[in-house]
Every structure is written in structure tokens, then in C-alpha cells.
Amino acid sequence: MAKGPILAKAPAKASEGSALAQAKRYKASQDELLRFYRDMLLIRRFEERAGQLYGLGFIGGFCHLYIGQEAVAVGLQSALTPGKDSVITGYRDHGHMLAYGIDPKVIMAELTGRAAGISLGKGGSMHMFSTEHRFYGGHGIVGAQVPLGTGLAFGHKYSGDGGVCMAYFGDGAANQGQVYEAFNMAALWKLPIIFVIENNGYAMGTKVDRSSAETDFHLRGTAFRIPGIQVNGMDVLEVRGAANVAVDYVRGGNGPLLMELKTYRYRGHSMSDPAKYRSREEVQDVREKSDAIEAVKRDLAAVGVDEEALKAIDKEIRQIVAEAADFAESSPEPAPHELYTDVLVGTY
Amino acid sequence: MAIELKMPALSPTMEEGTLAKWLVKTGDVVKSGDILAEIETDKATMEFEAVDEGTIAEILVPEGSEGVRVGTVIATITGEGDAGAPAAKAPAPVPVPPPASPRPAPPASAAPEAPSGGPTAKMTVREALRDAMAEEMRADDRVFVMGEEVAEYQGAYKVTQGLLEEFGPRRVIDTPITEYGFAGIGTGAAMGGLRPIVEFMTFNFAMQAIDHIINSAAKTNYMSGGQMRCPIVFRGPNGAASRVGAQHSQNYAPWYASVPGLIVIAPYDAADAKGLLRAAIQSPDPVVFLENELVYGRSFEVPVGDIVLPIGKARTVRAGTDVTIVSYSIGVGLSLEAAEQLASEGIDAEVIDLRTLRPLDKTAVLESLARTNRMVVVEEGWPTCSIATEIIAICMEDGFDDLDAPVARVCDEDVPLPYAANLEKLAIVDVPRIVAAVRRTCNR
């Protein structure tokens, strides 16, 4: 994993480069550290439970878990202003929703396809939205969220609302052509968008060096003069430190910025992934040496937070997740007439 | 030997133009590359350059002449070898024919539904579309237009002419050539609350962007349980133009009309173009608005003032009793022509313009069928899995007892559109084929 943010070799301008180079590991207060711990743990426990519910047949179709990548969504989104800044992502979206404070119950109920789900049970794991939180999905077509997010950023600029868009995509999506179409226009029109590449090392089953001619993804914007920073995505404080710099840069009207977050997913690409493309040892090695939640625990210990306090949080999170699961299992399915609702808004 | 200078075709669809200005006069010596004249098409003013060298012998069409047909001899040049020799007898000036297009605007149809009986003004479809956008942009700051060449170039087909001047670059946005990208940006902007109009230079290029139209724009409201809307208009010319070959000549109406979550509109005349484009921009749903390049320059009477027409409603453009011809877009003009010809043979055809293809006005189709008991569907597009087959299915399912004959379809031939003029003509639906199909359907 990278040590500290690494600046793209060819930033748009030296002055911008130097500002971006100042990204440092965030100095969190004890409360903030506890908050990060809590939010990351919520994602992990939520996803573990989602995996169980999938195994029990409560969740169908595709279900992509975020376990291992928690520090990315939590660190980045903690730097945003909810209700003002927008977030959009791909199909691995549960973690980003939880990090934006969306109720775990309605997310889990969507996973089980129930009427109380955030999309009334009609979207499923990959298609969830909360316009109230300015969370715009949840998109199942790999890479589509990048132009869509650029459109959200266009909206921020057009309406002058001061917001920025954070658009997440993976190392796999980073090879889609539409990503570069969006880069070009975002840079051309100086749109307020942070492109976030979550590089977890594998596009489904294909390791990055088997799919990507340039594996330093933070350099992928240089052809469009979009500066990039590479960040250790397994350290929530490094992520947050870089996010602060990124948000300031983009909100300051300097145009888009690209962040590459080096991270790792512990589970398969989806629930049906046998994960034959990597060894158990590789996964175990990351878990033991680089786990983001364990890292925060160490930071908390260093500022004197004792085990008891963490246990209390663990207990609270288990309770929240258990309630979400109960809710999702016991809520009724959508009424049959919902089949025909929401196709169009207007009546014609 | 004098060289004839002929009125040039300056675009694939140009049939005539205005000889705006001569920049040379009789006796001038010209060489290759000199600008001889300025010629106005309905899209642009173009400079006409000399290719041959010599002396202008005679100017046959004076400047300011309108409706000069392509191919008309407008001047003659004597080459160097002829110098000093008496000017070859120039061909007699070709009289400028009246501006009759090979597909003349059909006879006046029933007045549009909007303010009936009120004052109207003659307007091209192109102007009607532009006015619709301008009126909606004046009324709502969230409306903006983006696409290739929509701003400074004034529109590849001049549909956005003047919008940049009135609304400025914030709201009239030239994009790079990047359909997938800007269709996605427009869709994202709509999800965020704006009301984009995305122009495709032609819908053939929207193939690059169809993922955002279908997967991102059409499905989001449903997938979000009604939470996230996408009020966007994708518009541009659709269908065969003229001699532009297979990749630029396709009717996508059946593709989009098969997708739940989309509204699909394909108007024919200027009043419908205006009233339905305004309705499309106001709609809270994603709309695919299919125009036709060959119709852009046709003029129609358009009601003066505010016209917003209902989406999802067909229109009877010619009342008749013997047979119903159902069509949309450019097919409506052909159907009206065919109906006039059929009338002279004693067949009284009703012509229905579907106008909206999704949701389709089944009621209008079935009510007409119940009156005439015979139906022919006319579509400038492929026959297989078409709007025509959909209409036929509707008649089978819900109008079977009203049918006195099988419903016929008159479509383009089931081949990629060829370039050669004769083959292209053979491939595309035309009046004689419609007339023949109607006669068969009426057992005549």
C-alpha cells in the first residue's frame, strides 16, 4: 500500500500540484476517530449480515459486498457536506449509502426486495438512491456513473449551489471509454467533481496488471490535465486528509480532481464468485497487515480509548444490524400493483 | 466551348436554394478557387467557388433569385482556348421553376388540435422546433440545450439557430464529439434536477449513447421506487435522409418505443413539432424526440401563440371512410399524398398521425378501424419488429372483429440503406407502394 498521498507526475499546473501535495494524514479528534470506527464497523457488520442473508436465500440476484474497503467511503464522505454535495457510485453501493447516513433498515429491506426498501423493493442491491441525501445511486452498468456524476457536477455549477459531486468507480470501470469522455468534458468545463477510483486490485476476477496498461490509476487524468492523487485507502485518516485537500481544490473552482484509493476487497466480486483468481493467503495477508478497522483501533488505543468503549460500540452496531436484518426479513413484499407504478411520472 | 456553371447541391438534402449574391460579373476572368457567388440554403449561406478557369461569359440567374433548383445553369464561363472567339451561344436561360419539391407538401390537413380556428402563421418545422426550445428556455431557467455544434455553429441542421445569442453559453452548450459522454452528463444533470435538451446530430450517433438513454434515463424512476426522476429530452433527426448511406439512415423509433420508462414522440408537421416538443420539455419523464431531416425545411401553418399539445394522442389528419392509413413522421406526408391519389380513384382514406409512439394511442387506431374496417400502416423504416407490426398486433388483439381484410404494412425494404440513387429509391417507402397496398386492402 502507498505511504502517504502520491502526486500525479504531470499535474495540470505546478501551483495546483503543490497544494495537492500538502495532503497529510488527518489529525482526528477522539470523537471523530470514534465516529470513523463506528461508521466503518457498521458497514462491515452490515455487509457480513447481507452475506448471511444471501446464503439463506433472503437476498437474490447480484450482491457485491464492500468488506475491506470501508475506509474509502467513510474517509471521503466525512469530508463532504450532506445535503449539499452529491455522491454517485456503481453497483457496490451499500457502503457509500451507510457512510452517508442512510438508514440501514431501508437498505437491508431493499436487499431483500421488500416494500419498505429504499427503492420500494424494485431496485435491489445495485439500484438504490436517496435524493434526500443527494445520493444518486447505485448504477449497475459499469462506468455509467462517471458521466452521470459529471452531469450532477454540471448541475452544481449550473445552479451555483456550491456543491461538489463525488463519483466513485473501480479499477475495472476505469477502462471504460465513457470515463474518459466524462474526464474531457469535466476538465473542459471545470466542473466540480472528484473522480474516485477505488482500486481494489481486481476487476471481477481480472487482476489490474492483466487489464490495465497504466496501473497507476491516479495518472489516468493527465491527458485531460486532471491532477490525480494516490492514497492509501486502507487508512481512514490518510483518506480523510486527502479528501479535505480534494474537496477544497474542487470547491475552489479549479475543476475536477482524480483520486486513486488503493484498497482491497476481502470477499468475492459478488456472492457467486468462487475467487479462484487469488490465494487465500493473499487475502489473509491484507486482513492481518492492512485492515482499516484494526488500524483505527490502534489509533484509538493511542489516544487512550479503552477496549470497553469499543465493545460498547460493537454492541450498538450489532444491535443496529440485527434490527435492520429483522426488519428486512419480516417486512412484506411489494403489493402486486406496484409492478405497474413508477414506470412514468406523468399520465399521458 | 462554354462551360456551364450549375446551381450546386450544398448538402445531401438540398433541392433548391437562393442565389444571394454574385461576386463576379460578365467579362471577369476567374481562376480555380475564386469565389463566384453566395448561395443560401435553408441551413446556411455558402460560398460557391470556381473550379474552372476562364472568363465569365454570361450570368443567367440574377442575384436575389429564390428557389433555384439544384442543377440549373446559373452562368457560363468561356475557357482560355475560346479567348477572342465569339462567345459560344449560351443555352437559353433556364426558367427558374417554382419551388416545388419532389415530395410536395401534402394538401392542407385538418387543422392542428390546438387553438382551432385561431390565427396561424406559416413556419418551417425547423423554426417550430427552435421556437419550442426558446419558449421553454424563457419560461424555465432549468432548461438548457447541449450537443455537437448547437451553439456557435447554430446547429448542424440549424435547429438551434439563434439560441446562443438569446440564452448565452451557460444554457446553449457545444459539446465535443462524445455522444456517450454527453448523453450521460445530460442524464446526470436531469437526475440532479435540471431539464436538459440533448441534441444528437442524428439518432444514428445516439447508438453510442443508447446505454444512457435506456439504462440510465428510462429505468431510474422505476428502480428508485419513484424517487429519482429524469426529465430530459433527447432530440435530433431520425430516419433516412438523402444519399447518406446505411450508417446514417435508420429509423430508431421501434427501438426506443419498445422501452418502458421512455416517452417516444415523432411529429410530422410544424405545429405538432412545436406543441409536442414543448410538452416533451415540460414532461417529468425522459423523452426521445425523433425529428426528420427531410421535413425540417417544410412549411406548415402553425397556430400563433402558446401551443402545447398532449403527449400520447394521435391525430386524424384526413378524415375518410373506406380505409385507415396509420403513419408517423415523414410517412404522414406520403400517406396524405397517397390519400389524395386514392380519392381520385374513389377510395376515401382516413389518415392517422400517431405523433407519439410510446405511449401509443391505441384508442385512436381502434376507433378508426371500427369505422373503416381496413387498415394500412406506413412506416419509413424496416418492417421487422416495427411500429407497423405493433399496430398490426393491436388490431389482432383488440380489433379483430372489426377487420374486413388483413392489416397491411408498407415499410422500407428489409436491407441496409444503399447509397446508389436508384437503389435508395427502391429501398424507401413511397406513394405508389402505399397506393398499391391500399388498393389491395380494399380489394380494388
Chai-1 contact restraints between the chains, C-beta under 6 A:
chainA,res_idxA,chainB,res_idxB,connection_type,confidence,min_distance_angstrom,max_distance_angstrom,comment,restraint_id
A,S119,B,M223,contact,1.0,0.0,6.0,A-B,restraint_1
A,S119,B,S224,contact,1.0,0.0,6.0,A-B,restraint_2
A,S119,B,G225,contact,1.0,0.0,6.0,A-B,restraint_3
A,L120,B,G225,contact,1.0,0.0,6.0,A-B,restraint_4
A,K122,B,Y222,contact,1.0,0.0,6.0,A-B,restraint_5
A,K122,B,G225,contact,1.0,0.0,6.0,A-B,restraint_6
A,G123,B,M223,contact,1.0,0.0,6.0,A-B,restraint_7
A,H127,B,M223,contact,1.0,0.0,6.0,A-B,restraint_8
A,F129,B,S224,contact,1.0,0.0,6.0,A-B,restraint_9
A,F129,B,Q227,contact,1.0,0.0,6.0,A-B,restraint_10
A,F129,B,M228,contact,1.0,0.0,6.0,A-B,restraint_11
A,T131,B,Q227,contact,1.0,0.0,6.0,A-B,restraint_12
A,T131,B,M228,contact,1.0,0.0,6.0,A-B,restraint_13
A,Y136,B,M191,contact,1.0,0.0,6.0,A-B,restraint_14
A,I141,B,N215,contact,1.0,0.0,6.0,A-B,restraint_15
A,A144,B,S216,contact,1.0,0.0,6.0,A-B,restraint_16
A,P147,B,G181,contact,1.0,0.0,6.0,A-B,restraint_17
A,P147,B,G184,contact,1.0,0.0,6.0,A-B,restraint_18
A,P147,B,I185,contact,1.0,0.0,6.0,A-B,restraint_19
A,L148,B,G184,contact,1.0,0.0,6.0,A-B,restraint_20
A,L148,B,T187,contact,1.0,0.0,6.0,A-B,restraint_21
A,L148,B,G188,contact,1.0,0.0,6.0,A-B,restraint_22
A,T150,B,I185,contact,1.0,0.0,6.0,A-B,restraint_23
A,G151,B,I185,contact,1.0,0.0,6.0,A-B,restraint_24
A,G151,B,T187,contact,1.0,0.0,6.0,A-B,restraint_25
A,G151,B,G188,contact,1.0,0.0,6.0,A-B,restraint_26
A,G151,B,A189,contact,1.0,0.0,6.0,A-B,restraint_27
A,L152,B,G188,contact,1.0,0.0,6.0,A-B,restraint_28
A,L152,B,G192,contact,1.0,0.0,6.0,A-B,restraint_29
A,F154,B,I185,contact,1.0,0.0,6.0,A-B,restraint_30
A,F154,B,A189,contact,1.0,0.0,6.0,A-B,restraint_31
A,G155,B,A189,contact,1.0,0.0,6.0,A-B,restraint_32
A,G155,B,G192,contact,1.0,0.0,6.0,A-B,restraint_33
A,G155,B,L194,contact,1.0,0.0,6.0,A-B,restraint_34
A,Q178,B,Y180,contact,1.0,0.0,6.0,A-B,restraint_35
A,Q178,B,G181,contact,1.0,0.0,6.0,A-B,restraint_36
A,E181,B,T178,contact,1.0,0.0,6.0,A-B,restraint_37
A,E181,B,Y180,contact,1.0,0.0,6.0,A-B,restraint_38
A,E181,B,G181,contact,1.0,0.0,6.0,A-B,restraint_39
A,A182,B,G181,contact,1.0,0.0,6.0,A-B,restraint_40
A,M185,B,G181,contact,1.0,0.0,6.0,A-B,restraint_41
A,D342,B,N221,contact,1.0,0.0,6.0,A-B,restraint_42
A,D342,B,Y222,contact,1.0,0.0,6.0,A-B,restraint_43
A,D342,B,G226,contact,1.0,0.0,6.0,A-B,restraint_44
A,V343,B,Y222,contact,1.0,0.0,6.0,A-B,restraint_45
A,V343,B,P260,contact,1.0,0.0,6.0,A-B,restraint_46
A,V343,B,G261,contact,1.0,0.0,6.0,A-B,restraint_47
A,L344,B,D285,contact,1.0,0.0,6.0,A-B,restraint_48
A,V345,B,R229,contact,1.0,0.0,6.0,A-B,restraint_49
A,V345,B,P284,contact,1.0,0.0,6.0,A-B,restraint_50
A,V345,B,D285,contact,1.0,0.0,6.0,A-B,restraint_51
A,G346,B,S283,contact,1.0,0.0,6.0,A-B,restraint_52
A,G346,B,P284,contact,1.0,0.0,6.0,A-B,restraint_53
A,G346,B,D285,contact,1.0,0.0,6.0,A-B,restraint_54
A,Y348,B,I311,contact,1.0,0.0,6.0,A-B,restraint_55
A,Y348,B,G312,contact,1.0,0.0,6.0,A-B,restraint_56
A,Y348,B,P359,contact,1.0,0.0,6.0,A-B,restraint_57
